[in-house]
Amino acid sequence: MDIIKTKEVWFITGSQDLYGPETLKQVAADSQKIAASLGKSKRISQKIVFKPVLTSPASISGLCTQANSNENCIGLIAWMHTFSPAKMWIDGLSGLNKPLLHFHTQLNRDIPWKTIDMDFMNLNQSAHGDREFGFIGTRMRLNRKVVVGHYLDEDAIERIAVWIRAATAFSDARGMKVARFGDNMREVAVTEGNKLSAQIKMGYSVYGYGTGDLVREVNKVPESAIRKLLTEYAGEYSMTKSVASSETLKEAARIELGMESFLNKGNFKAFTTTFEDLHGLRQLPGLAVQRLMAKGFGFGAEGDWKTAALVRSMKVMAGGLKGGTSFMEDYTYHLDPKNTAVLGAHMLEICPSIASGKPSVQVHQLSIGGKEDPARLVFKTAPADAINVSVIDLGNRFRMIVNEVEVIRCPDMPKLPVASVLWKPVPDLKTGAAAWIFAGGAHHTGFSTAINAEYLEDFAGMTGIEYVHIGSNFNLSDFRKELRWNELYYHLAGGIS
């Protein structure tokens, strides 16, 4: 993704003037060392920028104001090297609109048993300085992540790296534009939702267009561009001679070029289509959608704008990581008691970033939509750990549901020419599916083998939406209680201060 390594995370350090200039110089030097160390890690996807040590309410408020107005700043990592009285932080934190990570660390890994004295104790006070800062965060009900560990600890670095990728996606979502070609699939409930509430809470906006607007752009595509794209298809995918020379593939290329042009001209990062609104298009966009997802666009079928935005955000989080991310749908079950599994697929629109091996371009009949046989990429996904994610609108709030899954080998399906994934839900199909249904999870999801649940938990915290997790050591009875407690919390949360 082009957004990786173009943004900044500010490393801020709390102290106070009480310690005098010499101690504060040492605080600054130590903080710069930690910030530089994090910045050199290959796991950290954005620039780490050290900021001067904060010792007063005015300096803290000024820094937070600067962060809010700086487009490159996507979040703050805060560390209290010494004791930093937390009342100083109230004004700055109350107005901060960027994600916050509290790093509870210290420069020295070990206590220098033979040389430790009061000067050392006064300088290295994060063990209780960070608790003072933690209190004010809790008192102010701030959404933030807390990472505990030495700054060279690989686990601590990884957790910070996850948060930075989530913050990158959060920044990307603020102002994200989603193009909706056609409307929602008729009579479907879960793909509906309040677009205004989504924009207020998650930052993205949804723009509706008639299919004719897309058709106009498709019809403007020059033949030379189509020929060039067909050559690209031949180099990237396997296909028969009849498919390679078909008018169907040529039309698929025309649709891809027109759709990409439309999205780029409008600065859209995600989009939807629906097979119930194809007037003017000769085939349901399949190959086009798959390839545009591979380029980083989010997608949702049947007008599902929430999933389209979610897939985009997950792709931003996963940028440059091993694995892939795609729009997905639970299609059918394998209920053998010894090997229960879920077959995930869609009519056409699964991203080749999750493909195992070289996809093939195929043309087959589609028994829905009433259009010409569409072209699509056909492939399977290699075994891996993965997640399925759904965002739903419950009326008074949005809920994110994350289910860990284990992708397993999918047998050959010669009569089902679609991209597909076979997985085992964690902890098992019966429990996972029941939990998903109790939580109201959609049949459309964002699927990824590149990121795990922690990325989405961080992202949900930044947006302030509800987050529930279905994973190992899972108890369905406790989960149902959690859902009921959440109902009460979100009903009352607006009055808590």
Sequence and secondary structure as in RCSB ss.txt:
>XXXX:A:sequence
MDIIKTKEVWFITGSQDLYGPETLKQVAADSQKIAASLGKSKRISQKIVFKPVLTSPASISGLCTQANSNENCIG
LIAWMHTFSPAKMWIDGLSGLNKPLLHFHTQLNRDIPWKTIDMDFMNLNQSAHGDREFGFIGTRMRLNRKVVVGH
YLDEDAIERIAVWIRAATAFSDARGMKVARFGDNMREVAVTEGNKLSAQIKMGYSVYGYGTGDLVREVNKVPESA
IRKLLTEYAGEYSMTKSVASSETLKEAARIELGMESFLNKGNFKAFTTTFEDLHGLRQLPGLAVQRLMAKGFGFG
AEGDWKTAALVRSMKVMAGGLKGGTSFMEDYTYHLDPKNTAVLGAHMLEICPSIASGKPSVQVHQLSIGGKEDPA
RLVFKTAPADAINVSVIDLGNRFRMIVNEVEVIRCPDMPKLPVASVLWKPVPDLKTGAAAWIFAGGAHHTGFSTA
INAEYLEDFAGMTGIEYVHIGSNFNLSDFRKELRWNELYYHLAGGIS
>XXXX:A:secstr
 TTTTSSEEEEEEE  GGG HHHHHHHHHHHHHHHHHHHH TT  SEEEE   B SHHHHHHHHHHHHH TTEEE
EEEEESS   GGGGHHHHHH  S EEEEE  S SS  TTT  HHHHHH  HHHHHHHHHHHHHHTT   EEEES 
TT HHHHHHHHHHHHHHHHHHHHTT EEEEES   TT STT   HHHHHHHH  EEEEE HHHHHHHHHT  HHH
HHHHHHHHHHHSB  HHHHT HHHHHHHHHHHHHHHHHHHTT SEEE  TT  TT SS   HHHHHHHHTT EEE
GGG HHHHHHHHHHHHHHTTSSS EEEEEEEEEE  TTS EEEEE SS   GGG SS  EEEE   SSSSS   E
EEE B  SEEEEEEEEEE SS EEEEEEEEEEE     TT  S EEEEEESS HHHHHHHHHHHT  SEEEEESS
  HHHHHHHHHHHT EEEEE SS  HHHHHHHHHHHHHHHHHGGG  
